[in-house]
Amino acid sequence: MPKLRIAILNSYNLPGRRGSDSLRVRSFLQALAKHGWIEGRDFDAVLLDFNARPAMEEAIRQLAAEGPVDLIQAFGTPNAVNALETFPGVPIIYGGAHPERIGEATLDAENVTGLMFHLPFTASYKSFRLLPRLVPRVRTVWTVFFEGTLFVPPAMRELHHTARDGSGRPVWLSSGDGPVGYPSLAGLAEILGLGYRELIYADAGELARAIDEIDPETGVFINHTELLHCPGAFEAVLARTTERNVPAIFNNGAQATTYGLFAGIAVDWPQVGWWSGETAARILAGAPPREIPREIHTGRIAWINLDTARRLGLDPDPEVLGHFGRVITGQVDAVCM
């Protein structure tokens, strides 16, 4: 009997990290092994490990050309959507967010199940109200989105492209001046009495220039994991926010603090991998994906870099630090979520 073929679609690697080293991928395989499904004996695992969307899309097409796939694990909503388009009948397990409900209906398919993320920093006012305690001087939230992803839908892309200046450069949109692409985030800021600015960018150069417009005395920069789909974007954020002393918070990427960003608040990626492996074992044992309803993931991992806080002139009190599972001080951490 031929071995099964399981595809793992992994993205969101920070620079220098590989999916094969990540706790999410390793946890997935470990959970399968717990239930008697051993890689190399019972199945071959094919790891597609690409941040950039075009590379992942091409790899998925190549995967289909190489032969049948029995099950797909997709880390991230875009990977799951791409897999569904190419493998409409193959069981798919995913873990991903649906801001503004993007992609949620698409993945409500018979052959799909998964964990839907409620991002722990921006899921509600109760979690987001930590922001002014982290950065007491904050007056405005500045957030960006890479236009080459699922998370910038056509209407949002058109809104921002229409607003570009005479030279074609992106312009920050303010929720106080008109519509924005992410009214849910704007609403969180407004509840706290903060301004909201939003921008989409096409490449790392546009992103770097946009960060230069943030007032470091009153602004906080928040990026999301889709940033990692854009080549050079993470490096641009790290360089420009460091040079200009802009507090930067990585929404859904805790380990970014080990590179020098101020704070990272994320879902529990290793837990997502383990749940996915447990679910894969159920499907391989005969359970249809439709009989395993999608669940809400509320796990939380939060890290803060105290060295960066001090450089920014911030001094989080012990109660604020209690919201963080790890405090980074002068160390380089090799962990890969």
Buried (B, 14 or more C-beta within 10 A) or exposed (E): EEEBBBBBBBBBBBEEBEBBBBBBBBBBBBBBBEBEBEBEEBBBBBBBBBBBBEBBBEBBEEBBEEEEBBBBBBBBBBBBBBBBEBBEEBBBBBBBBBBBEBBBEBBEBEBBBBBBBBBBBBBEEEBBEBBBEBBEBBBBBBBBBBBBBBBBBEEBBEBBBEBEEEEEEBBBBBBEEEEBBBBEBBBBBBEBEBBBBBBBBBBBEBBBBBBEEBEBEBBBBBBBBBBBBBEBBBEBBBBBBBEBEBBBBBBBBBBBBBBBBBBBBBBBBBBBBBBBBBBBBBBBEEBEBEEBEBEEBEBBBBBBBBBBBEEBEBEBEEEBEEBBEBBBEEEEEEBBB
